[in-house]
């Protein structure tokens, strides 16, 4: 998969997934949930593509944007709180309780 964005201002973009086992995995930094610095623009492709692993089941992909860098611990806490609020059902986990622009997409991987 490859991701693109359109934003009127520069900022930080984070793309990560949460699978139906509650595992959180960033797509653009294998070690931490931090954003990639992006410039303003329309339909700008993020560097590199993302290859899906062999997971079977449900996965929620989140894309978040902020003018400031994301903190890994705050992100993981928001994911944990949201999962517990929906009885660990990633299919019902549509948004995170964070004051940032965000979208999510649900995937079913057979």
C-alpha positions, 0 to 999 in steps of 0.5 A: 500500500502507498499513502498520500495526503493533502494539507494546506499547512506543514505538520506531522502525519502518522500512519499506524494500524491496530489489529484484532489482537490489540497489537499496535504497529507504526507504518513509518517508524518501526520503533515508535508511534511518531509522526513523519514531518510533511510539507503542505501540498495536494496529493503528496505521496508519502515515501516508500510503500507499506507491505502488509504482514501475514495477519489474518483478521481485522485491522484498523488503520489510523492516519493522524495529522497535527502541527506538532510532533506526536508523543509515543506514550500519549498515542499508545495510551489513547489506543489502549483507552479506546480499545478498552472503551469498545471491549477490545473490538477494533471494528468499533474503534473508529476514532481516538480521543485526541485533539488532532485531525484523523481518519481511520479505515477498517480492513478485513484480511482473509 
